[in-house]
């Protein structure tokens, strides 16, 4: 069987639960049996549980002999990693510096608790501790925890410790829930995709998290776990939007964002219409936000992206085992099918997607799957395709949406229409998706596309795409150093006697510095410079800036200097 398996379960989003100890799962230093039972049920569901605490390992086991229930422990506020199964302890930080210890003692900071790395005391000794840090000349930081003060090297906290634990487990912060109660929990809670605070948490923590539990301490954690086991926290998806991915701006310049989980997009338009520009920008933003992606690339169109690892080329088919290994390591991956015969690609891709889906069920990776030339990969009538819920978030890119297997389109909730004849493409997408859409007036221009949230609305909106930085660099180089040919700027002068051709921005500046003031001023007053930049360079920002200079009534030399500076800042100085 090719394609996605029909029997696959809906994708689990959250694969790990990270808990603080004191004040969160523990009350007065102890964890109740009902809370321990809830933690065990979390493990039985296939998820991992991680303890993230400020306590020392030896002190933790005195308070909680059952700590072996955790898959791993981050102790001393991020400075120590502990594997309960192997009884293995790894120091993630430098030990306390003798010079700081000496300065601390000299200032009479007592009481003091010294661990493998952490030095802890209590308020109101923060001023004395700060003075000791200052006079020792060391890069140390203080972290507060409901009256306790912990001193560690800069950059060591519960965030850094949890990252280590998740790497060891082969999981991503984007598949992790965090729950805590105090100041020192903030760092790791903000790392997690979903953050919660128990009812007894500090107000400063409650105000920053995605959910505040109804009950306090372990009871609140038990309630959180019940929701997790019931529906994978899906009931909270609609209001947890802090991780949304920006994809462009609307006609008023307001940002447009899409959820990082549960987005199933169809990108459609003619060949050469700019679909790859949209995809490259999306992939760059996903990588920047640490969401892992895998691209199935039948034509080798994405082999020059900066971020991912390429598997396969025009001579060597991609090895499925290598793809899965890269995904397991958290690497962004482009799977190049160029050497696979065209008739064999649907079956090849289908087998690979089945294996990717299987690993995703276990570790939640990759977060995004993108299929280019989806009409070849998922042809109608040949490729069984289950609901897109299997892959969390996916993107199908195609010239021919009618040629895609209908089952692959059932879960599409976003359609992006690119290129000329947008109304016709929109109508085709409406027909294949089986959802009505209002007609649009006029076509799209340049980096403008139509964005249709097709499960929530019958109206498509115009969106200006923000291309990837790599695309912007190519754009700048093209217009700074390339040959615009018929779109070149021609310095003609007031009597049309000249014919000085500037094929790019660099030559424009060079020629402008040599033409006479009458010629320069003639084009300036006519608004020719901003008009050229707007039509040929297609840069509204630079065109608007030059238009302001044209209207400012400056002397020729001064206006030339301002325009040259603007061009160099945005183009010729950046290549």
LONUMAR-268687 format. One record per residue (C-alpha): x, y, z. Coordinates in steps of 0.1 Angstrom, whole numbers, plus 5000, padded with zeros to 4 digits. Example, Ala and Ser with C-alpha at 12.3 -4.5 7.8 and 13.67 -1.06 7.14 Angstrom:
2
> east|north|up
> 5123|4955|5078
> 5137|4989|5071
! end
This chain:
575
> east|north|up
> 5000|5000|5000
> 5013|5034|4991
> 5007|5068|5008
> 4995|5073|5044
> 4981|5044|5062
> 4943|5046|5069
> 4947|5030|5103
> 4971|5056|5118
> 4960|5074|5149
> 4956|5111|5152
> 4990|5127|5159
> 4999|5133|5195
> 5012|5168|5200
> 5026|5166|5236
> 5051|5139|5243
> 5067|5152|5276
> 5055|5168|5308
> 5081|5188|5327
> 5073|5196|5364
> 5087|5217|5391
> 5089|5200|5425
> 5084|5223|5455
> 5051|5242|5454
> 5041|5223|5422
> 5039|5186|5425
> 5050|5187|5461
> 5032|5203|5491
> 5054|5209|5522
> 5081|5189|5504
> 5061|5157|5498
> 5043|5143|5468
> 5009|5127|5474
> 5001|5092|5462
> 4974|5105|5439
> 4999|5128|5422
> 5024|5100|5418
> 4996|5078|5403
> 4988|5106|5378
> 5025|5108|5368
> 5026|5071|5363
> 4995|5072|5340
> 5013|5099|5320
> 5041|5075|5314
> 5018|5046|5306
> 5003|5068|5278
> 5038|5067|5261
> 5048|5102|5273
> 5079|5111|5292
> 5080|5130|5326
> 5108|5152|5336
> 5114|5168|5370
> 5129|5203|5369
> 5139|5214|5404
> 5162|5236|5424
> 5170|5209|5448
> 5201|5188|5450
> 5198|5152|5439
> 5206|5138|5474
> 5182|5162|5491
> 5154|5153|5465
> 5156|5116|5472
> 5153|5122|5510
> 5121|5142|5504
> 5108|5120|5475
> 5121|5084|5475
> 5098|5078|5446
> 5117|5101|5423
> 5127|5072|5402
> 5093|5076|5386
> 5108|5103|5364
> 5125|5096|5331
> 5151|5121|5340
> 5157|5149|5365
> 5171|5184|5361
> 5184|5195|5395
> 5201|5225|5411
> 5181|5249|5389
> 5195|5235|5356
> 5231|5228|5367
> 5228|5190|5371
> 5213|5163|5349
> 5203|5129|5365
> 5193|5097|5349
> 5174|5077|5376
> 5176|5044|5356
> 5213|5044|5353
> 5220|5064|5385
> 5241|5087|5363
> 5247|5123|5373
> 5261|5148|5349
> 5273|5183|5359
> 5261|5209|5334
> 5279|5239|5350
> 5311|5249|5366
> 5315|5241|5403
> 5312|5270|5428
> 5342|5293|5424
> 5364|5296|5455
> 5368|5333|5450
> 5331|5339|5451
> 5328|5316|5481
> 5355|5336|5499
> 5337|5369|5491
> 5304|5355|5503
> 5319|5342|5536
> 5336|5376|5542
> 5302|5393|5540
> 5286|5369|5564
> 5260|5354|5541
> 5243|5327|5561
> 5227|5302|5559
> 5243|5287|5528
> 5235|5255|5509
> 5262|5244|5484
> 5255|5217|5458
> 5275|5204|5429
> 5271|5237|5412
> 5245|5258|5429
> 5251|5281|5459
> 5218|5289|5477
> 5208|5312|5505
> 5177|5332|5515
> 5164|5367|5513
> 5173|5394|5525
> 5209|5385|5516
> 5205|5395|5479
> 5225|5428|5483
> 5254|5410|5500
> 5254|5383|5473
> 5254|5409|5446
> 5283|5426|5462
> 5302|5393|5465
> 5295|5386|5428
> 5307|5421|5418
> 5339|5420|5438
> 5348|5384|5427
> 5347|5396|5391
> 5328|5365|5380
> 5299|5362|5356
> 5273|5348|5380
> 5236|5353|5382
> 5210|5353|5410
> 5177|5335|5406
> 5149|5338|5431
> 5125|5311|5442
> 5099|5323|5467
> 5124|5337|5492
> 5153|5315|5482
> 5183|5328|5463
> 5202|5306|5439
> 5236|5316|5425
> 5248|5299|5393
> 5270|5309|5363
> 5253|5331|5338
> 5231|5312|5313
> 5225|5282|5336
> 5189|5279|5346
> 5159|5256|5343
> 5156|5264|5306
> 5191|5253|5298
> 5187|5222|5319
> 5154|5212|5304
> 5169|5216|5269
> 5196|5191|5278
> 5170|5166|5292
> 5149|5169|5260
> 5179|5163|5238
> 5188|5132|5258
> 5152|5120|5253
> 5152|5129|5217
> 5122|5153|5221
> 5115|5189|5212
> 5104|5217|5235
> 5076|5222|5211
> 5062|5188|5222
> 5065|5196|5259
> 5042|5208|5286
> 5057|5227|5316
> 5041|5233|5350
> 5055|5254|5378
> 5048|5280|5405
> 5077|5303|5412
> 5101|5329|5397
> 5128|5303|5388
> 5102|5283|5368
> 5096|5312|5343
> 5126|5303|5321
> 5116|5267|5315
> 5079|5274|5313
> 5084|5299|5284
> 5105|5272|5266
> 5077|5247|5266
> 5050|5247|5239
> 5023|5247|5266
> 5028|5262|5300
> 5007|5259|5331
> 5008|5273|5367
> 4992|5256|5397
> 4966|5277|5416
> 4991|5286|5444
> 5017|5300|5419
> 5029|5336|5421
> 5008|5361|5402
> 5037|5370|5380
> 5039|5334|5368
> 5001|5330|5364
> 5000|5361|5342
> 5025|5345|5317
> 5013|5310|5313
> 4987|5294|5290
> 4967|5278|5318
> 4962|5282|5355
> 4949|5251|5372
> 4918|5251|5393
> 4935|5233|5422
> 4968|5240|5439
> 5000|5220|5442
> 4997|5183|5431
> 4960|5185|5427
> 4964|5211|5400
> 4990|5189|5382
> 4966|5160|5384
> 4939|5181|5367
> 4964|5191|5340
> 4973|5154|5334
> 4936|5144|5332
> 4931|5170|5304
> 4963|5158|5287
> 4952|5122|5287
> 4917|5130|5276
> 4924|5151|5245
> 4961|5160|5243
> 4950|5195|5255
> 4933|5201|5221
> 4905|5220|5239
> 4931|5248|5246
> 4945|5250|5210
> 4923|5280|5201
> 4936|5304|5228
> 4973|5293|5229
> 4986|5315|5201
> 5020|5327|5213
> 5038|5303|5190
> 5019|5313|5158
> 5040|5316|5126
> 5039|5349|5107
> 5035|5344|5070
> 5028|5379|5057
> 5008|5411|5062
> 4973|5421|5051
> 4964|5452|5030
> 4966|5474|5061
> 5001|5461|5071
> 4987|5440|5100
> 5005|5407|5105
> 4989|5374|5094
> 4998|5343|5114
> 4990|5306|5112
> 4991|5280|5141
> 5023|5259|5142
> 5002|5227|5149
> 4972|5216|5129
> 4978|5238|5099
> 4971|5219|5066
> 4978|5242|5037
> 4974|5239|5000
> 4996|5263|4979
> 4985|5265|4943
> 4993|5285|4913
> 5009|5282|4878
> 5045|5272|4872
> 5069|5301|4880
> 5043|5321|4899
> 5062|5323|4931
> 5051|5292|4951
> 5088|5285|4961
> 5091|5321|4974
> 5062|5315|4998
> 5075|5280|5008
> 5111|5293|5014
> 5098|5321|5036
> 5077|5297|5056
> 5105|5272|5061
> 5129|5300|5072
> 5104|5311|5099
> 5098|5275|5110
> 5135|5270|5114
> 5139|5303|5132
> 5112|5292|5157
> 5128|5257|5161
> 5100|5238|5144
> 5114|5209|5125
> 5104|5203|5089
> 5108|5177|5063
> 5104|5185|5026
> 5096|5159|4999
> 5112|5175|4969
> 5106|5156|4936
> 5124|5181|4913
> 5154|5192|4934
> 5139|5227|4938
> 5149|5231|4974
> 5185|5217|4975
> 5199|5252|4978
> 5181|5262|5010
> 5206|5273|5038
> 5191|5254|5067
> 5182|5218|5060
> 5202|5186|5053
> 5197|5173|5018
> 5192|5135|5012
> 5194|5122|4977
> 5204|5140|4945
> 5202|5137|4907
> 5223|5105|4908
> 5215|5089|4941
> 5180|5081|4955
> 5174|5091|4991
> 5178|5064|5018
> 5148|5061|5040
> 5169|5051|5070
> 5191|5082|5067
> 5160|5104|5065
> 5146|5089|5097
> 5179|5092|5114
> 5181|5129|5106
> 5145|5134|5118
> 5153|5116|5150
> 5182|5139|5156
> 5160|5170|5151
> 5175|5180|5117
> 5155|5198|5091
> 5156|5176|5060
> 5150|5179|5022
> 5144|5146|5005
> 5154|5149|4969
> 5136|5125|4946
> 5152|5137|4913
> 5169|5104|4906
> 5137|5083|4913
> 5119|5076|4880
> 5088|5098|4877
> 5064|5068|4875
> 5079|5053|4907
> 5078|5085|4928
> 5042|5081|4943
> 5050|5046|4956
> 5085|5057|4968
> 5071|5087|4986
> 5042|5067|5000
> 5065|5042|5017
> 5087|5069|5030
> 5057|5089|5044
> 5044|5058|5062
> 5078|5055|5080
> 5079|5092|5088
> 5044|5090|5102
> 5054|5061|5124
> 5083|5079|5139
> 5062|5111|5144
> 5037|5091|5165
> 5066|5083|5189
> 5085|5116|5192
> 5064|5142|5175
> 5089|5150|5148
> 5089|5164|5122
> 5066|5192|5131
> 5059|5201|5095
> 5058|5180|5064
> 5059|5197|5029
> 5051|5179|4997
> 5061|5197|4965
> 5045|5188|4932
> 5018|5171|4954
> 4998|5162|4923
> 5027|5138|4914
> 5032|5125|4949
> 4996|5120|4958
> 4978|5114|4924
> 4941|5110|4924
> 4929|5074|4922
> 4963|5059|4930
> 4974|5070|4965
> 4954|5061|4996
> 4958|5091|5019
> 4944|5093|5054
> 4934|5124|5073
> 4961|5150|5076
> 4959|5148|5114
> 4986|5121|5110
> 5012|5148|5104
> 5003|5176|5127
> 5010|5203|5101
> 5015|5198|5064
> 5018|5218|5032
> 5008|5205|4997
> 5023|5225|4968
> 5008|5220|4934
> 5000|5234|4900
> 4970|5211|4896
> 4949|5207|4927
> 4923|5187|4907
> 4949|5160|4902
> 4955|5154|4940
> 4940|5124|4958
> 4907|5138|4974
> 4916|5121|5007
> 4947|5142|5009
> 4926|5173|5007
> 4900|5165|5033
> 4918|5182|5062
> 4931|5213|5043
> 4922|5244|5063
> 4943|5270|5045
> 4946|5277|5008
> 4972|5300|4993
> 4966|5312|4958
> 4996|5324|4938
> 5003|5341|4905
> 4981|5353|4876
> 4945|5343|4870
> 4941|5340|4908
> 4903|5339|4905
> 4904|5309|4883
> 4928|5291|4906
> 4907|5300|4936
> 4876|5286|4919
> 4895|5254|4912
> 4906|5251|4948
> 4870|5258|4960
> 4857|5230|4937
> 4883|5203|4948
> 4879|5212|4985
> 4841|5212|4983
> 4838|5246|5000
> 4823|5278|4987
> 4843|5310|4984
> 4834|5345|4973
> 4849|5358|4940
> 4876|5384|4942
> 4880|5416|4923
> 4912|5421|4903
> 4943|5399|4901
> 4973|5396|4925
> 5005|5415|4918
> 5041|5409|4928
> 5045|5393|4962
> 5007|5395|4968
> 4987|5363|4972
> 4952|5352|4982
> 4949|5336|5016
> 4918|5316|5023
> 4911|5300|5057
> 4888|5276|5039
> 4872|5259|5070
> 4863|5291|5088
> 4855|5316|5060
> 4840|5319|5026
> 4862|5349|5018
> 4898|5350|5006
> 4920|5379|5017
> 4949|5396|5000
> 4982|5390|5017
> 5017|5405|5010
> 5042|5377|5014
> 5074|5383|5033
> 5101|5364|5015
> 5129|5345|5032
> 5161|5363|5040
> 5180|5342|5015
> 5154|5352|4989
> 5159|5389|4999
> 5196|5385|4995
> 5192|5371|4960
> 5167|5400|4953
> 5192|5426|4965
> 5220|5411|4945
> 5199|5408|4913
> 5189|5445|4914
> 5222|5457|4927
> 5245|5439|4903
> 5224|5421|4877
> 5211|5432|4843
> 5175|5445|4842
> 5177|5449|4804
> 5145|5465|4791
> 5137|5477|4827
> 5170|5496|4829
> 5168|5533|4839
> 5176|5557|4810
> 5191|5591|4818
> 5178|5612|4789
> 5178|5648|4803
> 5152|5675|4796
> 5157|5676|4758
> 5160|5638|4754
> 5195|5641|4741
> 5212|5615|4763
> 5207|5578|4765
> 5228|5566|4795
> 5215|5531|4805
> 5217|5520|4841
> 5211|5482|4841
> 5211|5479|4879
> 5212|5500|4911
> 5250|5500|4913
> 5253|5515|4878
> 5225|5539|4885
> 5245|5554|4914
> 5277|5554|4893
> 5261|5572|4863
> 5241|5596|4885
> 5273|5608|4901
> 5286|5617|4866
> 5256|5633|4849
> 5251|5671|4848
> 5229|5687|4874
> 5203|5697|4848
> 5198|5661|4838
> 5197|5649|4874
> 5172|5676|4884
> 5149|5669|4854
> 5143|5633|4864
> 5141|5642|4901
> 5114|5668|4896
> 5095|5644|4873
> 5095|5617|4900
> 5113|5593|4876
> 5136|5577|4902
> 5109|5566|4926
> 5087|5555|4896
> 5116|5533|4883
> 5123|5517|4917
> 5086|5510|4922
> 5080|5494|4887
> 5113|5478|4879
> 5129|5471|4913
> 5095|5464|4929
> 5106|5478|4962
> 5078|5499|4977
> 5099|5509|5008
> 5128|5523|4988
> 5104|5539|4963
> 5086|5557|4990
> 5118|5569|5006
> 5131|5583|4972
> 5097|5599|4965
> 5101|5619|4998
> 5135|5630|4986
> 5121|5640|4952
> 5095|5662|4970
> 5118|5678|4995
> 5131|5705|4972
> 5168|5698|4979
> 5197|5710|4958
> 5209|5684|4931
> 5240|5673|4950
> 5221|5669|4983
> 5192|5650|4968
> 5217|5627|4950
> 5236|5620|4982
> 5203|5611|5000
> 5192|5587|4972
> 5227|5572|4970
> 5227|5566|5007
> 5193|5549|5006
> 5203|5526|4978
> 5235|5516|4995
> 5218|5510|5028
> 5193|5486|5013
> 5211|5471|4983
> 5246|5479|4971
> 5261|5481|5006
> 5246|5446|5015
> 5262|5425|4987
! end
